[in-house]
Amino acid sequence: MATEGKVSKVLKYVLFAFNLLYWGIGGVMMGVGLWAVTQKSEYNEFSSISTDPAAVMIAVGAFIFIISFFGTVGALRENICFLKTYMIVMIIIVILEVIAGLLAFAFWPEVQKSVDSQFKKAIEQYRDNIDLQNAIDSVQESFQCCGSSDLNDWDINRYFKCGGPSPEECGVPYSCCVREPDERPNIQCGWHVREEHRLALKGRIYITGCLDAVWDWFRNHLIVVAAVAVAFAFPEVAGIVMTHLFINQIKEQIELWNKPPTYKYRPSQDVNGRSGPFL
């Protein structure tokens, strides 16, 4: 007996395509991270996962790849176990993100100390890790800052340390230098600048620490920050809702299949007009 299907094909393939996209993103992130690691010199020290952008990319990519695998295969095969695993993990991720955001604002001084410690570790390895170098330069140029809490943080790097053997001694990277948008960077603009008085550097070198600069940017762009947070959270919540609906549809379909068929029996009549039991 034919029964009406309870599983929406549209929802199934939308959920499949949704997770397939993230599965691909996770795979690309892992590939780029692994490629970045192989391009580093074998003499470079491997940073911890918290300070090595390539390691972070590999870890995040692997996590996205694994979780999206459950969603992709679960949607394609209509596997409730895989779909539930995917949904539960996504719910945990959203809850942890909300908690982390609330704790970051509630305990900002402690968070600031932790970020300051990690940033200084990155500064220390600035010349030894090309990924860190590019990341730090990008932050300092984007937020017009220098160092973690102060430009003198660069003294912990052996190449910029005052009294060191490097020609960059007592200086800062070029990304700390003030320049016009269309001006080409001068890699020597920060050499020996910390030998001068701080007031003499104004207009030439960014003297604000990056932690303060980033915090000021957040306070001045709360609407943008909120919009970005919603943009990141929306796909996660949408994935959870679609998965929940799809699981319910699969369950309804299973119940429909397992339900014994019912038939309506009508008394039949013989040729003499007498009623019989049924055909």
N, C-alpha and C positions, 0 to 999 in steps of 0.2 A: 504494500500500500504506500503510495507516495505521500510524503510529508513536506510541509513548507519549511524551507531552511531558515534557521534562526540566526546564523552567522552572516553578518554583513560583509560582502566581498569588498566593498569600498573601504570600510574600516580596516579590514584585514590588510589590504595592500597599501593603504596610507600608513598604517603602523609599521609595516614591513619596510616601505621606502624611507620612513622617518629614521628607523634604527639602522638601515643600511647606509644612510648618509653619515651618521655618526660613527658607524663601524669603519667606513672609509676614512673619516677624519682621524680616528684613532690610529689606523694603520699608517697614514701619512705622517702623523706626528712621531710615531715610533721610528719610521724610516728616516725622517729628517734628523731626529736625535741621534740615531746610530751612525748616520753619515757624518754628523758633526763630531762625534767621538772619534771616528776613524781618521778624520782630517787633522786631528790634533797631533802634535809631536809626541813621539813615544817617551820623550824625556819630561813632558809636562806631568805634574802631579794631578791625580784625579781628585777633584773637589768633592765635598760632601754633596748629597742630593739637594740640600737647601741652598747651596751657593753655585752649583753648576747648572746653567740653563739647559745644556744638552741632557743631563741626567733627569732634570725636572720634566723635560719634554718626553723623554722615554717613559718615565713612570706614569705621567698623566695619560699619554697615548695608549699605553698598555692597559690602564684601568678602563678608559673609554672603550677600547677595542673589546675587552672581555665582557663588560656589561652590555654593550650593544650587540654582542654575539647572542646573548640569551634572548634579547628582544627580537632580533632579526629572525633567528631560527624558530623561536617560540611563535612568532606571528605567522611565519610561512607554514610551519607544521601544525599550527593550532595546538601547541603543547602547553597545557596549563601549568605544569611544573616550571618550565623555563620562563613563562610569562610572569608567574608569581615571584620567582627569584628576581627577575628584572624589576618588577614593580616595587618589591620590598626594598631592594637596594636603592632605587631612585628616591623612595620616600625617606630613607635614612639620610641620603645625601642632602636633600632639601632641608630636612630638620637640622642637620649639622651646619649647613650654610647659614641658616637663620640664627642658630645659637652662636656661631662664630662671629657673625656680624654684630649681634647684640653685645657679646662679650668684648669685642674689639672697641666698641664705643664706651662701654662701661668701665673697662680697665685699660684705657688708652695709654697711661704712663707705663704699665708693664709691657704692653704690646710694643710701645716705642723703644723700650730698652732691648727687647728681643730683636726687633728689626734693626736697631742700631748695631747690635752685636754682629748680626749676619752681614750687614752692609760693610762693616769694617773688615770682616773676613774676606769679603769679595774685593775690597780695596787692596788688601794685602797680596792677593793673587792676580792683580790687575794685568801685569805683564806676562804672567805665566799661563793664562787661560784666555784665548781669543774670544770665546763666547761671553765671558764675564766682562772683558774689555768693551765689547760692543754694547752690552746691556748697560753698563755704567755710563758710557759716553752718551747713550740715548737718553737715559734718565737725566743726566746733568744738563744736556742741551735742551730737552723738552721742558724741564721745570726751572731752568736757569739757576742752577744751584751748584755747589761744589763740596764734595765730601759728604759724610753722613750727618754729623751735627755741626761741622765746621771745616773750612778748607785745610786746617792744620791736621786733619785726619790723614791726609796723604803722607804724613811723616812716618806712618807705620809701614809704608811700602818701601822696600829696599832701594828702588830706583829713584824715588822722590825724596828720600830721607835726607835731611840737612846733614852735611858733612860726609855724604856717601861718595862713592867713586864714579857714579853716573853723571853725565853732563846734564841730566834732568834734576840733579840734586836740589833740594829745597824749593821744588817747583810743584806744579800741578799739571794734569793732562790738558790738552788743547780744548777739550769739551768744557772746561771751566772758564774759557775766555769769552768775553763779550764780543759779538760780531754781528754784522748786519745779515739779514736773511739771505741776500744774494752774494755775500762775501765768502770766498773760499777759506777753509780752515788753515791756520798756520800752526803746524805741529810744534813749533818752538815758542809760541806765544806765552806759554806758562812756565818756561824755564826760569828758575831762581826768583820767582815773584814773591815767595814767602820770606825772602830776605828783606823785603821792603816793608814799610809801615802799612798797616791794614787800611788806613784812610787813603793812602796813595794808590791802592788797588781799585778803589771804587770807580766804576765806569770801564774798567779794563778786565777785571776778574769778578766772577760771581762769588760773593762772600757769604751768601746764605747757605746753610746746610740743607741737604736734600730732604731730610725728615720734616723740617719746618716748612720747606717749600711745598712738599706734597700735601701736608696737613692743611696749609693755607689754601691750596687749590681745591681740596675737598670741601672746605667750609664755604668757599666762594662759588662752588658749582654743585650744590646739593641736589638741584633738580636733575642735572646731567647724570650725577652718580646714581640717583634713584631710578632714572630711566634706563641706565645701563644694567642695574641690578634686576629690574623687571624684565628686560630683554633677555638676560641670561636665565632667569628663573622660569619664564613662560614656556620654553620648549620642554623643560623638565616636568613642570606641572601638567602640560598638555600630554606628554608621554604617559604619565601616571594615569590620567583620566581615561585616555584611549585604551590603555592596557586593561584597566578595571572594567570598562564597558565590554571589551572583547572577551575577557575571561567569563563574564556573566553570559554572554551570548553562546559561548562554547558549552557552558554548563547547561543552558536551556536546551541546546541541540542534543546533548548527551541524554538528558532526561526524556526528551521527545523520542529518541531512538529506543530507549529502554522501557518506555511505557508500552504495555501490551495493547494491541489494537482492539478496538471495540466495534461490534457490528450491531446493526439494528435488524432484528428478526421480525418478519411480518407473517401472520398466518396465511397459509395458502388455501385455496379452495379446489376441490376436485370437480369433476365434470358434472356431478349431481348437485353442486352448490354447497356441499358440506365443507366446513372448515377443517383443515388439517393442521398438524403441529407447526411445521415449517418445512421449507425445502431443504 
